[in-house]
Every structure is written in C-alpha cells, then in structure tokens.
Amino acid sequence: MLLTGASRGIGHATVKLFQSKGWRILTVSRQPFSEECAWPEARESHIQADLADLSQIDRLADVVRERLPSGRLQALVNNAGISPKGPNRSRLGVADSTADVWTQVLNVNLVSTALLARALLPQLEAARGSIVNVTSIAGSRVHPFAGVAYAASKAGLAALTREMAHEFGKRGVRANAIAPGEIETSILSPGTEALVAAEVPMGRLGEPREVAETIYFLCTEQSSYINGAEIHINGGQHV
C-alpha cells in the first residue's frame, strides 16, 4: 500500500492499522525521515517528495515501482492535504487567496492525486487494487475553518474519484473516497468544540482510528463491489 500524508492524524492511524493487518506500507511525505519515528521498518518505507511540485511525481512513481514486490500495488491512499491559514489561523476566503495559494493547494490536494494514480495504474491494475481518496465535509458545504482553495480542491477530488471509478473500474481497479468531518487530531482549529456541539448529531469528535477502519474496508475484498462512492465519516454532520 502507498499512503501519502502519513506523518500524523488520519495517516498515522492508517499506517498503524494496516501494519497490524500485515500489510507492507510505503509512505510519502515532503519531510525527510525522522529518527524519532517508532514505526517498524519506517526508514525503508519512507519516500520524501513534495507533492506541490508536480515535476517530482514521475520520480516518486519510479521509486515506488522499484520497491514493489512483483510489480503489484494493492492500494493507493491519497491522504495528503494542505489548508493554508491567514493571520492568527484565520480562514482564507476568495478575497484573501492569492494565485500561489491556489496553485499550492490544488497541486497537493488534487492534481498530484490524478498524476500519481496515472503513473501507478499498471501496478494497481496488476493487483486489481483499490484507490481511496480522502476528501472532506468542506468539499460539499461551506466550513467555518477550511479555506476556499481547500474546499474547492476537496470538491474536485470527489469529482476526480467518480472519474477514476468510471475509467479504472473496467481495468479492475476500484476508486472510492472518504469524507471526514471533525476528527480528533493535533491540528484542530479553535472553536471546533462548539461546532461539534451545534452541528454533529452524535455530539463528539471522530477518532482517527474510525477513519482508518473505513479506509481499510475500502482496500479489502469486503468492499469488492463498492466503486465510485464517497463515504461520510462525520457523526451525521452532513445531514
């Protein structure tokens, strides 16, 4: 399995779960390998790449192919995502978002996802593998903390997931998305507690483990006839 955005939160929980199930995992991060990382075989599994720089995608795909046993990739989980903030972590709306912000966010959150899937499609096809794209509740409704570029990128990623499902399904590769809401991670915005109380019927934050379990389900035979879906993981916040 290849997972982008593995260093914290949902990505970290996903790595732990897949490892416990015996999967071999390759992770992608723009940061170099940290000696403080306690994951088994973490150094061997780590690949450094900046997804904002689209010229790095082909090199990243080459490295992945070199590390794949028998040229098969069973799962590609596109979890990397950025949401730049303004002064004092303020939300960046249309009037505050520069061309550089749009380019960086769209490259990381959307365009690199398409290019990476394109580059690794033969390996996914060989394994009859699964693609899971991590979208967001912000892709389908205005969110008080997520900026406009982030929201637009996640809406685009939902559409890209449908396109992948339509195009790749006939080649034996399934593509689905998960759309998390308010998940308990280290990067929660101030005010999240009040948002949860007002808008989440279940009245609590989600746990990264709960998101990871859904990702795992979508990468296994238990979901073998699910293709082109976007699963909401938000305690009912979207209703």
C-alpha positions as CSV (number, residue, x, y, z in Angstrom):
1,M,0.0,0.0,0.0
2,L,1.2,3.5,-0.8
3,L,-0.1,6.2,1.5
4,T,0.5,10.0,1.1
5,G,0.3,12.2,4.2
6,A,1.3,9.6,6.7
7,S,3.0,11.7,9.4
8,R,0.1,12.5,11.7
9,G,-3.6,12.2,12.4
10,I,-5.6,10.0,9.9
11,G,-2.4,9.0,8.0
12,H,-0.6,7.9,11.2
13,A,-3.7,5.8,12.3
14,T,-4.0,4.3,8.9
15,V,-0.4,3.1,8.9
16,K,-0.8,1.6,12.4
17,L,-3.9,-0.3,11.3
18,F,-2.6,-1.6,8.0
19,Q,0.7,-2.7,9.7
20,S,-1.4,-4.6,12.3
21,K,-3.1,-6.5,9.5
22,G,0.2,-7.5,8.0
23,W,0.4,-5.1,5.0
24,R,3.7,-3.7,3.7
25,I,3.4,0.1,3.5
26,L,5.2,2.8,1.6
27,T,4.7,6.3,2.9
28,V,5.2,9.7,1.2
29,S,6.0,13.0,3.0
30,R,7.6,16.2,2.0
31,Q,9.7,15.9,5.2
32,P,12.8,13.7,5.4
33,F,12.8,10.6,7.5
34,S,12.7,11.4,11.2
35,E,15.0,9.3,13.5
36,E,12.3,9.7,16.2
37,C,9.8,7.6,14.2
38,A,9.0,4.4,16.1
39,W,7.2,2.6,13.2
40,P,8.8,-0.8,12.3
41,E,10.7,-0.6,9.0
42,A,9.8,3.1,8.9
43,R,13.1,4.2,7.2
44,E,12.7,1.6,4.5
45,S,9.1,2.6,3.9
46,H,9.6,6.4,3.8
47,I,9.8,8.3,0.5
48,Q,10.4,12.0,0.5
49,A,8.6,14.0,-2.1
50,D,6.9,17.4,-2.2
51,L,3.5,16.9,-4.0
52,A,3.2,20.6,-4.6
53,D,6.0,20.2,-7.1
54,L,4.4,18.2,-9.9
55,S,7.7,17.6,-11.6
56,Q,8.5,15.2,-8.7
57,I,5.6,12.8,-9.5
58,D,7.4,10.7,-12.1
59,R,10.5,10.3,-9.8
60,L,8.2,9.3,-6.9
61,A,6.4,6.8,-9.1
62,D,9.8,5.3,-10.2
63,V,10.9,4.9,-6.5
64,V,7.6,3.2,-5.7
65,R,7.9,0.8,-8.6
66,E,11.5,-0.1,-7.5
67,R,10.2,-1.1,-4.0
68,L,7.1,-3.1,-5.1
69,P,7.4,-6.8,-4.9
70,S,6.4,-8.4,-8.2
71,G,5.2,-5.0,-9.6
72,R,1.8,-5.1,-7.8
73,L,0.3,-2.2,-5.8
74,Q,-2.8,-3.3,-3.8
75,A,-3.8,0.1,-2.6
76,L,-3.2,3.8,-3.1
77,V,-4.4,6.0,-0.3
78,N,-4.3,9.7,-1.2
79,N,-4.4,11.4,2.2
80,A,-2.0,14.3,1.8
81,G,-3.7,17.6,2.0
82,I,-2.9,21.2,3.0
83,S,-5.2,24.1,4.1
84,P,-3.2,27.3,4.5
85,K,-4.4,29.9,7.0
86,G,-4.2,33.6,7.3
87,P,-3.0,35.7,10.2
88,N,-3.9,34.2,13.6
89,R,-5.0,31.0,11.7
90,S,-7.9,32.9,10.0
91,R,-9.9,31.3,7.2
92,L,-8.7,32.3,3.7
93,G,-11.7,33.2,1.6
94,V,-11.7,34.2,-2.1
95,A,-10.6,37.7,-1.5
96,D,-7.7,36.6,0.6
97,S,-6.4,33.7,-1.5
98,T,-3.6,34.5,-3.9
99,A,-2.6,32.6,-7.1
100,D,0.2,31.0,-5.2
101,V,-2.2,29.7,-2.5
102,W,-4.5,28.3,-5.2
103,T,-1.6,26.6,-7.1
104,Q,-0.1,25.0,-4.0
105,V,-3.4,23.7,-2.6
106,L,-4.7,22.4,-5.9
107,N,-1.4,20.7,-6.7
108,V,-1.1,18.9,-3.4
109,N,-4.8,18.1,-2.8
110,L,-6.0,17.3,-6.3
111,V,-3.6,17.4,-9.3
112,S,-0.9,15.3,-7.8
113,T,-3.5,12.7,-6.9
114,A,-4.5,12.3,-10.5
115,L,-1.0,12.2,-11.8
116,L,0.2,9.6,-9.2
117,A,-2.8,7.3,-9.9
118,R,-2.0,7.7,-13.6
119,A,1.7,6.9,-13.1
120,L,1.0,3.8,-11.0
121,L,-2.1,2.5,-12.8
122,P,-0.3,-0.5,-14.3
123,Q,0.8,-1.6,-10.9
124,L,-2.7,-1.1,-9.5
125,E,-4.2,-3.0,-12.4
126,A,-1.8,-5.9,-11.9
127,A,-3.0,-6.3,-8.3
128,R,-6.7,-5.4,-9.1
129,G,-6.1,-2.8,-6.5
130,S,-8.0,0.0,-4.8
131,I,-7.7,3.7,-4.7
132,V,-9.0,5.7,-1.7
133,N,-9.1,9.5,-1.9
134,V,-9.5,11.5,1.3
135,T,-11.9,14.3,0.7
136,S,-13.7,16.4,3.4
137,I,-17.0,17.6,4.6
138,A,-15.7,21.0,3.4
139,G,-16.0,19.8,-0.2
140,S,-19.8,19.8,0.0
141,R,-20.6,22.7,2.3
142,V,-19.1,25.9,3.5
143,H,-17.0,25.2,6.5
144,P,-16.1,27.9,9.1
145,F,-12.4,26.9,9.3
146,A,-11.5,25.4,5.9
147,G,-10.4,27.9,3.3
148,V,-11.9,28.3,-0.2
149,A,-9.0,26.7,-2.0
150,Y,-9.1,23.7,0.3
151,A,-12.8,23.4,-0.1
152,A,-12.7,23.6,-3.9
153,S,-9.8,21.1,-4.0
154,K,-11.8,18.6,-2.0
155,A,-14.9,19.1,-4.1
156,G,-12.7,18.5,-7.2
157,L,-11.3,15.4,-5.5
158,A,-14.8,14.0,-5.1
159,A,-15.4,14.5,-8.8
160,L,-12.0,13.0,-9.7
161,T,-12.9,9.9,-7.6
162,R,-16.0,9.4,-9.8
163,E,-14.0,9.8,-12.9
164,M,-11.4,7.3,-11.7
165,A,-14.1,4.8,-10.8
166,H,-15.7,5.1,-14.2
167,E,-12.4,4.9,-16.1
168,F,-10.4,2.4,-14.0
169,G,-13.3,0.1,-13.0
170,K,-13.2,-1.7,-16.3
171,R,-9.5,-2.3,-15.7
172,G,-10.2,-4.0,-12.3
173,V,-9.2,-1.0,-10.2
174,R,-11.8,0.4,-7.8
175,A,-11.8,4.1,-6.7
176,N,-13.7,5.4,-3.7
177,A,-13.5,8.4,-1.3
178,I,-14.0,9.1,2.3
179,A,-15.1,12.5,3.6
180,P,-14.2,13.0,7.2
181,G,-15.8,15.7,9.3
182,E,-14.4,16.9,12.7
183,I,-11.7,14.3,13.6
184,E,-9.6,14.5,16.8
185,T,-6.2,15.4,15.6
186,S,-3.4,17.8,16.6
187,I,-4.4,20.4,14.1
188,L,-8.0,21.1,15.2
189,S,-9.0,24.8,14.9
190,P,-10.1,26.8,17.9
191,G,-13.9,26.7,18.0
192,T,-14.2,23.1,16.9
193,E,-15.7,22.0,20.2
194,A,-18.6,24.5,19.8
195,L,-19.1,23.4,16.1
196,V,-19.4,19.7,17.2
197,A,-21.9,20.6,19.9
198,A,-24.0,22.6,17.4
199,E,-23.8,20.5,14.2
200,V,-22.8,16.9,14.9
201,P,-25.8,14.7,15.9
202,M,-23.5,12.2,17.7
203,G,-22.1,15.1,19.8
204,R,-18.4,14.1,19.7
205,L,-15.3,14.3,17.6
206,G,-14.4,11.3,15.4
207,E,-11.3,9.3,16.1
208,P,-8.6,8.8,13.6
209,R,-8.9,5.0,14.1
210,E,-12.6,5.2,12.9
211,V,-11.4,6.8,9.7
212,A,-8.6,4.3,9.2
213,E,-11.0,1.4,9.7
214,T,-13.1,2.7,6.8
215,I,-10.0,3.1,4.6
216,Y,-9.0,-0.4,5.4
217,F,-12.5,-1.7,4.5
218,L,-12.3,0.0,1.1
219,C,-9.0,-1.6,0.4
220,T,-10.2,-5.2,1.0
221,E,-12.4,-7.8,-0.6
222,Q,-15.2,-6.9,1.9
223,S,-15.9,-3.9,-0.3
224,S,-15.3,-5.6,-3.7
225,Y,-18.5,-4.2,-5.3
226,I,-18.1,-0.6,-4.0
227,N,-16.8,1.7,-6.7
228,G,-17.2,5.5,-7.1
229,A,-18.6,6.0,-3.6
230,E,-17.9,8.8,-1.1
231,I,-18.4,7.7,2.4
232,H,-19.2,10.4,5.0
233,I,-17.4,9.9,8.3
234,N,-18.7,12.8,10.4
235,G,-21.2,11.6,13.0
236,G,-24.1,12.9,10.9
237,Q,-22.8,16.4,10.4
238,H,-23.6,16.3,6.7
239,V,-27.4,15.6,7.2
